[in-house]
Amino acid sequence: MEIVRQSVYDYPKYYDVLFGSDWKAEYEFLCDCFEHYAKRPVKRLLEPACGTGRLLFRFAQAGYEVAGLDLNEKAVEYCNRRFQRLGLSGHVWVGDMANFRVKRKYDAAFNTINSFRHLPDDKGAFGHLACMREAVAKGGLYILGFHLTPNRPPKCTEESWIVRRGHLQVNSWMKTISLDRRRREEKVYFQFDVYTPRRTLRIVNEFVFRTYTWQQFHRLVQKVGGWEIAGTHDFAYRIDEPITVDDYTEDVVYVLRRV
Ligand SMILES: C[S@@+](CC[C@H](N)C(=O)[O-])C[C@H]1O[C@@H](n2cnc3c(N)ncnc32)[C@H](O)[C@@H]1O
């Protein structure tokens, strides 16, 4: 098997097969959040760290005005090409979610599956929530989903799944290698095995996620200002089942509302 050591984000097609397959519950939950928590009609949507836009293009198809940004040029190109191919008017650009500006504010924004934890330090995290504060209109939402570090050994340290699209199959495996609470770093190993009729490829890489206890995240939100925590849910994505965040919480979706 051919093995490459590279970011899985550099392979948008394979990333999209894997993560794009599991979009419906997340998509419907986000729509429910717009209804339930926003204090303004939601028409314009922004996704920072949008990747391939696996959710954005669904929203565009449903008639929302969509935009996004991502550091990875290949993902951005893949996303914009799909908009064009499907005749959708969305647009995403290459940019850093810790430092960007928008011309016109959005009604809601979302950022799920841990992308926020790619920001390596306080400066980046603060900068991001401050940029989002300027990008979202009052009464609008920022829906942020990620894993908190609980006050005990985390239950979930490994995940694997398999997805097939046509002749393409992607098997993925993700595993925590180390967790350093003092330095606030979780090192993660990621492996994609890709099978096509002509090629078998293993993509491996490691990256470091910043860790957050719930207290660290709540303090950050307070320090940035301009946001209230309107609701908290988990990755079950059920609008009628909010959760109370505590020392044991791991997966969480914060619904931040712009005040
Ligand atoms: C787990 S993927 C999520 C992509 C997409 N949000 C989704 O739900 O499929 C994380 C994305 O964050 C992007 N990313 C990491 N750091 C970033 C930064 N500072 N600014 C913008 N994008 C960033 C990566 O390039 C990658 O596409």
The ligand as a Gaussian input file, in Angstrom:
#p B3LYP/6-31G(d) Opt

LIG

0 1
 C      -12.231000      19.014000      10.862000
 S      -12.086000      20.040000       9.451000
 C      -13.732000      20.687000       9.408000
 C      -14.161000      21.204000       8.085000
 C      -15.640000      21.567000       8.009000
 N      -15.990000      22.573000       8.979000
 C      -16.523000      20.356000       8.202000
 O      -17.378000      20.387000       9.099000
 O      -16.358000      19.389000       7.466000
 C      -11.112000      21.361000      10.077000
 C      -10.820000      22.470000       9.081000
 O      -10.233000      23.564000       9.792000
 C       -9.344000      24.221000       8.902000
 N       -8.507000      25.137000       9.693000
 C       -7.586000      24.828000      10.630000
 N       -7.070000      25.946000      11.159000
 C       -7.681000      26.993000      10.547000
 C       -7.580000      28.413000      10.664000
 N       -6.739000      28.985000      11.518000
 N       -8.367000      29.181000       9.886000
 C       -9.227000      28.614000       8.997000
 N       -9.358000      27.276000       8.827000
 C       -8.596000      26.480000       9.600000
 C       -8.639000      23.079000       8.211000
 O       -8.008000      23.477000       7.027000
 C       -9.817000      22.105000       7.996000
 O      -10.408000      22.298000       6.736000

